Amino acid sequence: MDEISYRARSSVLSPPPVVARLPLATDLQEGLRTLSVLQWIPVYVILGAIPILGIPYCLLFSSLWPLSVLPLIWLAYDWNTHSQDGRRSAWIRNWTLWKYFQSYFPVKLVKTHDLSPKHNYIIVSHPHGILAHGAFINFATEATGFSRIFPSITPCLATLEGIFWIPIVRDYVMSMGICPVSELALKYKLTQKGSGNAVIIVVGGASEALLCRPGASTVYLKNHKGFVKLALKTGAYLVPSYSFGENNIFNQETFPEGTWLRFFQKNFQKIGKKILGLNFCTFHGRGLTRTSWGFLPFNHPITTVVGEPLPVPKICDPDKETVAKYFEIYISALRKLFDQHKTKYGFSETQELTIV
């Protein structure tokens, strides 16, 4: 066999060379995911600081005071928008940025039952965790495909009213379909917008944030019955949801009683809750690299399971007994949802949902 024939035969019989995936591409993807989690810094810190600091400065110390008056006039004119129709943007909810954010953990949305567009819903989200990343990604963006999974249902994630007092930031937040967690705003969404609407309330709030620990399954609920009363007043169906893994993305530190660190921790928490409605948690996660220390969340999967809708009668002025009755029905449904799915998403068969 001549050399040319041998080379030709060898090229046919030999398998093609294996091309290794370029580390650069992997590093780039990882970097984009990390930057997507940090998106709150330019938006909430930098853009938020411009009007908060710039408007008072211009009014008091600068000849540019007319520039400060204009956003205040607009804010006063547009004041009711965030409590009513808002300014939802499908384009912003579908940004590629949110896909990187979602894949950082990753976050997943699981449907157990259909939601009919003939009704309105209050989706009650548990647990709050430190920053409620699961609720944000699943309900304020389309990164996990809410509109595909629940067709003809318009979600509206509820958050603190104070965010909507900040020019620029309020428009950004409204573009994602976020509304204030106030009775005025929630009742408008559930009674004045027809059917097929779902408001999402992370009912545990600041108090529940202090209870989150890796592996914990504790929700702060017994003193939060307002969502049940709202459901009765509007006739909206109650829907339990649980984000498995939400408590695992940060480590939270509680300092020993009697130490000066614990003294400052407790007082900062009291001040934050009284003034801002927030509890300042002492937490940490990973840094810019997976093995470093910092304040980025750990790359732990979060799976939000949305349960079966519970029909609720419409009662304009429900009494305490009726509220208590449907509250217990909701508690039973939440426990059932947790027990049915806990072994699939990181908990043992013996793990129980603790409600305080």
C-alpha positions as CSV (number, residue, x, y, z in Angstrom):
1,M,0.0,0.0,0.0
2,D,1.5,3.3,-1.0
3,E,1.8,6.2,1.5
4,I,-1.1,8.2,-0.1
5,S,-3.6,5.3,0.2
6,Y,-2.5,4.6,3.8
7,R,-3.1,8.2,4.8
8,A,-6.5,8.3,3.2
9,R,-7.6,5.0,4.9
10,S,-6.3,6.2,8.2
11,S,-8.2,9.4,8.0
12,V,-11.4,7.5,7.4
13,L,-10.9,5.0,10.2
14,S,-9.6,7.4,12.8
15,P,-12.2,9.2,14.9
16,P,-12.2,13.0,14.7
17,P,-10.2,14.8,17.3
18,V,-12.1,15.9,20.4
19,V,-12.2,19.7,20.7
20,A,-12.2,20.7,24.4
21,R,-14.7,23.4,25.4
22,L,-12.8,26.7,25.7
23,P,-12.4,27.8,29.3
24,L,-12.8,31.4,28.2
25,A,-16.4,30.8,27.1
26,T,-17.2,29.1,30.4
27,D,-15.6,32.0,32.3
28,L,-17.5,34.5,30.3
29,Q,-20.9,32.8,31.0
30,E,-20.0,32.6,34.7
31,G,-19.1,36.3,34.7
32,L,-22.3,37.4,33.0
33,R,-24.3,35.4,35.5
34,T,-22.5,37.0,38.4
35,L,-22.9,40.5,37.0
36,S,-26.7,39.9,36.5
37,V,-27.1,39.2,40.2
38,L,-25.3,42.5,40.9
39,Q,-27.8,44.5,38.7
40,W,-29.4,46.0,41.8
41,I,-26.3,48.1,42.5
42,P,-26.5,50.4,39.4
43,V,-30.3,50.5,39.6
44,Y,-31.2,50.8,43.2
45,V,-28.0,52.3,44.7
46,I,-26.7,54.6,42.0
47,L,-29.9,55.6,40.2
48,G,-31.7,55.7,43.5
49,A,-29.0,57.9,45.1
50,I,-29.2,60.5,42.3
51,P,-32.7,61.8,43.1
52,I,-32.4,61.1,46.9
53,L,-29.2,63.2,47.2
54,G,-29.4,65.3,44.1
55,I,-32.8,66.9,44.5
56,P,-32.3,68.2,48.1
57,Y,-28.8,69.5,47.1
58,C,-30.1,71.3,44.0
59,L,-33.0,72.8,45.9
60,L,-30.9,74.2,48.8
61,F,-27.4,74.8,47.4
62,S,-27.6,75.2,43.6
63,S,-28.9,77.6,41.0
64,L,-30.2,74.4,39.2
65,W,-33.2,74.2,41.5
66,P,-35.7,74.2,38.6
67,L,-34.2,70.8,37.5
68,S,-35.1,69.4,40.9
69,V,-38.6,70.8,40.8
70,L,-39.5,69.0,37.6
71,P,-39.1,65.4,38.9
72,L,-41.1,66.4,42.0
73,I,-43.9,67.8,39.9
74,W,-43.9,64.6,37.8
75,L,-43.9,62.4,40.9
76,A,-46.9,64.3,42.3
77,Y,-48.8,64.2,39.0
78,D,-48.0,60.4,38.5
79,W,-48.5,59.5,42.2
80,N,-51.4,57.1,41.8
81,T,-50.0,55.2,38.9
82,H,-48.0,52.6,40.9
83,S,-51.2,51.8,43.0
84,Q,-53.3,51.4,39.9
85,D,-52.4,50.4,36.4
86,G,-48.6,50.8,36.6
87,R,-46.5,50.8,33.5
88,R,-45.7,47.1,32.7
89,S,-43.2,46.5,29.9
90,A,-43.1,43.1,28.3
91,W,-39.7,44.1,26.7
92,I,-38.1,44.7,30.1
93,R,-39.6,41.6,31.7
94,N,-38.0,39.6,28.8
95,W,-34.5,41.0,29.1
96,T,-31.7,38.5,28.5
97,L,-30.3,39.8,31.8
98,W,-32.9,37.9,33.7
99,K,-32.0,34.6,31.9
100,Y,-28.4,35.0,33.2
101,F,-29.9,35.8,36.7
102,Q,-32.1,32.8,36.6
103,S,-29.3,30.4,35.5
104,Y,-27.0,31.7,38.2
105,F,-28.7,29.5,40.8
106,P,-30.7,28.2,38.8
107,V,-34.3,29.1,39.5
108,K,-37.2,27.0,38.3
109,L,-41.0,27.5,38.3
110,V,-43.2,24.4,38.7
111,K,-47.0,24.3,38.1
112,T,-49.1,21.7,39.9
113,H,-52.6,23.0,38.8
114,D,-53.9,25.3,36.1
115,L,-55.0,28.9,36.9
116,S,-58.2,29.8,35.0
117,P,-58.2,33.3,33.5
118,K,-61.9,33.5,34.7
119,H,-60.7,34.3,38.3
120,N,-58.3,36.5,40.1
121,Y,-55.7,35.1,42.5
122,I,-53.5,35.9,45.5
123,I,-50.4,33.7,45.2
124,V,-48.8,33.6,48.7
125,S,-45.1,33.1,48.4
126,H,-43.0,31.3,51.1
127,P,-40.4,31.6,52.5
128,H,-39.1,35.2,52.2
129,G,-35.4,34.3,52.6
130,I,-33.0,37.2,52.8
131,L,-33.9,38.9,49.5
132,A,-36.7,36.7,48.0
133,H,-34.8,35.9,44.8
134,G,-37.1,33.1,43.8
135,A,-40.2,35.3,43.9
136,F,-38.5,38.1,42.0
137,I,-37.2,35.9,39.1
138,N,-40.4,33.8,38.8
139,F,-43.0,36.6,39.0
140,A,-41.3,39.9,38.1
141,T,-39.6,38.6,35.0
142,E,-40.2,36.0,32.3
143,A,-36.9,34.2,32.9
144,T,-38.7,31.0,34.0
145,G,-41.6,31.5,31.5
146,F,-44.5,32.5,33.8
147,S,-46.7,33.6,30.8
148,R,-46.0,30.3,29.1
149,I,-46.7,28.2,32.2
150,F,-49.8,30.2,33.2
151,P,-51.2,31.5,30.0
152,S,-53.7,34.5,30.2
153,I,-52.6,35.2,33.8
154,T,-51.0,38.6,34.6
155,P,-48.7,38.5,37.6
156,C,-48.0,41.4,39.9
157,L,-45.4,41.0,42.6
158,A,-46.0,43.2,45.6
159,T,-43.2,44.9,47.5
160,L,-42.6,47.8,49.9
161,E,-44.4,51.1,49.2
162,G,-41.3,53.2,49.9
163,I,-39.6,52.0,46.7
164,F,-42.2,53.9,44.7
165,W,-41.3,57.2,46.4
166,I,-38.0,57.3,44.6
167,P,-38.0,58.9,41.1
168,I,-36.5,56.8,38.3
169,V,-36.4,53.7,40.4
170,R,-40.2,53.6,40.7
171,D,-40.5,53.6,36.9
172,Y,-38.0,50.8,36.6
173,V,-39.8,48.7,39.2
174,M,-43.2,49.4,37.7
175,S,-41.9,48.2,34.3
176,M,-41.6,44.7,35.7
177,G,-45.2,44.7,36.9
178,I,-44.3,45.2,40.5
179,C,-46.8,47.0,42.8
180,P,-46.9,48.2,46.4
181,V,-48.0,45.7,49.1
182,S,-50.8,48.0,50.2
183,E,-54.5,47.2,50.5
184,L,-55.3,50.1,48.0
185,A,-53.0,48.7,45.3
186,L,-53.9,45.1,45.8
187,K,-57.6,45.6,45.8
188,Y,-57.3,47.7,42.6
189,K,-55.5,44.8,40.9
190,L,-58.1,42.3,42.1
191,T,-61.3,44.2,41.5
192,Q,-60.7,46.9,38.9
193,K,-58.7,45.0,36.2
194,G,-61.2,42.3,35.2
195,S,-60.2,38.7,35.7
196,G,-57.0,36.7,35.0
197,N,-54.9,38.8,37.5
198,A,-52.6,37.4,40.2
199,V,-50.9,39.4,42.9
200,I,-48.0,37.7,44.6
201,I,-47.4,38.5,48.3
202,V,-44.3,37.4,50.2
203,V,-46.3,37.4,53.5
204,G,-43.4,36.6,55.9
205,G,-41.7,39.9,55.2
206,A,-38.9,41.3,57.4
207,S,-39.8,39.1,60.4
208,E,-39.4,35.9,58.4
209,A,-36.1,37.0,56.9
210,L,-34.6,36.7,60.4
211,L,-35.7,33.0,60.5
212,C,-34.1,31.8,57.3
213,R,-31.1,29.5,57.6
214,P,-29.8,26.8,55.3
215,G,-31.9,23.7,55.7
216,A,-34.6,25.6,57.6
217,S,-38.3,25.3,56.8
218,T,-39.9,27.9,59.1
219,V,-42.4,30.5,57.9
220,Y,-43.7,33.5,59.9
221,L,-47.5,33.3,59.3
222,K,-49.7,33.1,62.4
223,N,-49.8,36.9,62.8
224,H,-50.2,37.6,59.1
225,K,-53.8,37.0,58.3
226,G,-54.4,40.1,56.2
227,F,-54.0,38.2,52.9
228,V,-56.9,36.0,53.8
229,K,-59.1,39.0,54.7
230,L,-58.1,40.6,51.3
231,A,-59.1,37.4,49.5
232,L,-62.5,37.3,51.2
233,K,-63.1,41.0,50.4
234,T,-62.2,40.6,46.7
235,G,-63.3,37.0,46.1
236,A,-59.8,36.2,44.8
237,Y,-58.6,32.5,45.1
238,L,-55.8,31.8,47.4
239,V,-52.8,29.9,46.0
240,P,-50.0,28.6,48.2
241,S,-46.4,28.5,46.8
242,Y,-43.1,27.4,48.3
243,S,-39.6,28.2,47.0
244,F,-37.5,25.2,47.9
245,G,-33.9,26.3,48.3
246,E,-34.6,30.0,49.0
247,N,-33.2,29.7,52.5
248,N,-30.0,28.0,51.3
249,I,-28.5,30.8,49.2
250,F,-27.1,32.8,52.2
251,N,-25.7,32.1,55.6
252,Q,-27.2,34.2,58.4
253,E,-25.3,35.0,61.6
254,T,-27.0,35.5,65.0
255,F,-24.5,36.6,67.6
256,P,-24.6,35.2,71.2
257,E,-26.8,37.0,73.7
258,G,-24.9,39.3,76.1
259,T,-22.2,40.2,73.5
260,W,-21.8,43.8,72.1
261,L,-22.3,42.4,68.6
262,R,-25.7,41.0,69.6
263,F,-26.5,44.4,71.2
264,F,-25.8,46.3,68.0
265,Q,-27.5,43.6,65.9
266,K,-30.8,43.8,67.9
267,N,-30.9,47.6,67.9
268,F,-30.2,47.9,64.2
269,Q,-33.0,45.5,63.5
270,K,-35.4,47.5,65.7
271,I,-34.5,50.8,64.0
272,G,-34.7,49.3,60.5
273,K,-38.1,47.8,61.1
274,K,-39.5,50.9,62.7
275,I,-38.3,53.4,60.1
276,L,-38.0,51.4,56.9
277,G,-40.1,48.3,57.5
278,L,-37.0,46.2,57.1
279,N,-35.1,43.9,59.4
280,F,-31.3,44.2,58.9
281,C,-30.0,40.6,58.6
282,T,-26.4,39.8,59.3
283,F,-25.7,37.5,56.4
284,H,-23.0,36.5,53.9
285,G,-22.7,34.3,50.8
286,R,-19.9,33.9,48.2
287,G,-17.6,36.4,46.6
288,L,-16.9,37.0,42.9
289,T,-15.5,33.5,42.8
290,R,-17.3,30.4,44.0
291,T,-14.7,29.7,46.8
292,S,-14.4,33.2,48.1
293,W,-16.4,35.0,50.9
294,G,-18.8,37.8,50.1
295,F,-22.3,39.0,49.7
296,L,-23.4,37.3,46.5
297,P,-25.8,34.4,47.0
298,F,-24.5,30.9,46.8
299,N,-25.2,28.9,43.6
300,H,-28.0,26.8,45.0
301,P,-31.0,25.7,43.0
302,I,-34.3,27.4,43.9
303,T,-37.5,25.7,42.8
304,T,-40.8,27.5,43.3
305,V,-43.8,25.2,43.4
306,V,-47.2,26.8,42.8
307,G,-50.0,24.8,44.4
308,E,-53.7,24.3,44.0
309,P,-56.0,27.4,44.0
310,L,-58.4,27.5,46.9
311,P,-61.8,29.0,46.1
312,V,-62.8,31.8,48.5
313,P,-66.3,33.5,48.7
314,K,-66.6,37.2,48.3
315,I,-67.6,38.8,51.6
316,C,-67.4,42.6,51.9
317,D,-66.9,42.7,55.6
318,P,-65.7,39.2,56.8
319,D,-65.8,38.6,60.6
320,K,-62.8,37.2,62.6
321,E,-64.3,33.6,62.6
322,T,-64.6,33.5,58.8
323,V,-61.0,34.8,58.4
324,A,-59.8,32.3,60.9
325,K,-61.6,29.5,59.1
326,Y,-60.1,30.2,55.7
327,F,-56.7,30.8,57.3
328,E,-56.7,27.3,58.6
329,I,-57.8,26.0,55.2
330,Y,-54.8,27.8,53.7
331,I,-52.4,26.4,56.3
332,S,-53.5,22.9,55.6
333,A,-53.0,23.4,51.8
334,L,-49.5,24.9,52.4
335,R,-48.5,22.0,54.6
336,K,-49.8,19.5,52.0
337,L,-47.8,21.3,49.2
338,F,-44.6,21.2,51.3
339,D,-45.0,17.6,52.2
340,Q,-45.7,16.5,48.6
341,H,-42.6,18.1,47.2
342,K,-40.0,18.3,49.9
343,T,-38.1,15.1,49.1
344,K,-37.8,16.2,45.4
345,Y,-36.1,19.4,46.3
346,G,-33.6,18.8,49.1
347,F,-35.5,17.9,52.2
348,S,-35.8,14.6,54.0
349,E,-39.0,12.7,54.5
350,T,-39.1,13.6,58.2
351,Q,-38.6,17.4,57.6
352,E,-41.6,19.3,58.8
353,L,-42.9,22.8,57.9
354,T,-42.8,25.0,61.0
355,I,-45.3,27.8,61.2
356,V,-44.8,30.5,63.8
